[in-house]
Amino acid sequence: MGLLSKLFGGDKAAEKAAKDILNGIFGNSSTQQPSSAPASAPAEPAHDYTEYSDGPSGFSWGDNMPAEENQYNSGKTYFEYFEGIFREELPAYRFEKTFIEKRTIYTFTDGVSKKLVVELMPESSAARKIRNDCMKQGIPYLRFYIDHDGWWNTRAYVADRLHKAV
């Protein structure tokens, strides 16, 4: 049984509506994605984010903690976990950390201009100011919830979102 089936208790109409929404956000896995890779290289498969898999996936939600490295099984604080990924995946950028209430905001620069803003926040936070400011300025913005039940922030998921944002 997939995650959406569990969420909607088998209501096929609600499940289909949720899948349509997710496919609109993340892309439809049955649709070929354009590739900038050379013709000789195989195209990357599109991810189907509507179902959860236990293997190395980049999928970051589900009832069971995946074996893949994630925020909770890494043995690190969430600061250490995310900052380690930031350093490894975006070595060309410097980042500064700012605290606002319960949220942690990372601003990435190339030494001259802002290139990305990442916000780590609890699920109970309804803050939207940073996101809205970034949108107005044309700066990519990402948000990761650090305490959302069933949301694991797998390493592959975090890295994939970082690379797509920059």
N, C-alpha and C positions, 0 to 999 in steps of 0.2 A: 504494500500500500504506500503510495507516495505521500509526500508532505501535504500537498494540496487536498488530497482525499481525506487525510486526517483532520486538516483544518476545517473542511466543509462537510465532514461527516457523510461523505458519499453523495452529496447534492451535486449531480453532474452539471447542471446549469451554472451554479455558482463556481464550480471548479473550472469550467470552460471559460467563464468570464475572467477569472483570476489568471488563467494561463494566457488569455488574449492580452491582458494588461501587462503581464510579465514579458511576453514576447515583444510587445511594443517598446518596453524599456530596454530589454537585454538582447533583443533580436530573436527571430524564430530559428530554432535549430534545424529545421528542414529546409531553410533557405540558404543558398550559397552566398557566402560573404565575399565581397570583393577582396582581392589580395594584391599587395604591392610586391610580393615575392617574385623572383624570376620564374619564367615559365617552367623551368626544369625542377623547381622546388615544389613539393606537394603543398597544397593549401592547408592551413590549419583548420581542424574541424570546429564548427561553431559549438559553443557550450549550450546545453539545455539546462537552464537554471530552474526549471519547474520541478525537477525531481532531485532528490538528494542521493549521493553515492558515498559509500564508506571508504573508497580508495583515494589516492592522491588526486585531487579534483579541482581545487580552486573553489569548489562550492563550499559555502561557509555557514550552512544552517541545517538543522535537522535535530531529531530527538536524541541521537547518540553521538557522542564526541568522536570525531574521526581520528584515525591513527596519525594522519598527516599533522605535521607541526602546526600548532595553533596557539592562540593567546593563553589557553588554559593548561596545555600539557607541555609548554616550553620550559617550565621551571624558572621563568623570569617574571618580573613585575610587568604590567602592561606597558609601562614607559620603556623598559629595556627591550621588550619584545618588538614594539613598533619602531623604536629608534634604530634597532639593529637592522630591521628590514629597510628602513629609510636609507641608512648608510650604505647597505649592500646594493640596493636597487637603484638609487639615485645618487651615485658618487660624485657627479658633476655639480650637484647643488649643495649649498649650505642651508641649514635650517636653524631657526630661532624658535624657542618654546615660550609661550605666554599662557598664563593661567587666568581664566575669567570664571569666577564662581566654581562650579564643579567640572568645567570643561578645560581641555588643554588644546591650545591652538598652535600648530606648527606652520611657520611661514618659510617657504623654500625660495631661495634666490640664486641667481647665477652670478652674484656679485654686483649686479647692476639693477636688475628689476625682479619683481615678484613673478614667480613661475607657477606656484601652486600653494594652496592653503589646505591643510588637513586638520580636521577637528575631531578629537577624541572626546566622547561625552557619554554620560549615563543615559539610559533609555528614558528616564523621567524628564530629561531636559527638553524643553520646547523651543529652545533658542533658534532663531533664524536670521539674526542680524548679520553674522559673519557671512553666511551663505549669500544673502541678498546683496551685501556690499561687494562680494567677489563677482557675482553675476553682473552688477552694474559696471564694474571695472574690467570685465572680460578676463578675469583670473580664474583658472580652473580651481574647483573646490571639491573636496571629498570629506565625507563624514563616516566615522566608524563608531558604533555603539560599543562600549566596553563592558556592559553588564546585561545585555539583552539575552534572556533565556533562550537557549537553543541556537544562538548566533555565535559561531566559534572563531571567526576572524582567522581562517586558515592562512598560512604563509602565502600559498599560491594565489588565493583570493585577494589578499592585500597587495601583493606585488603586481598582479594583473590590473587592478584598479589604478595603482600608481602609474604604471606605464601607459595605460589608456588616457589618463588625465594630462600627462605631459607630452 
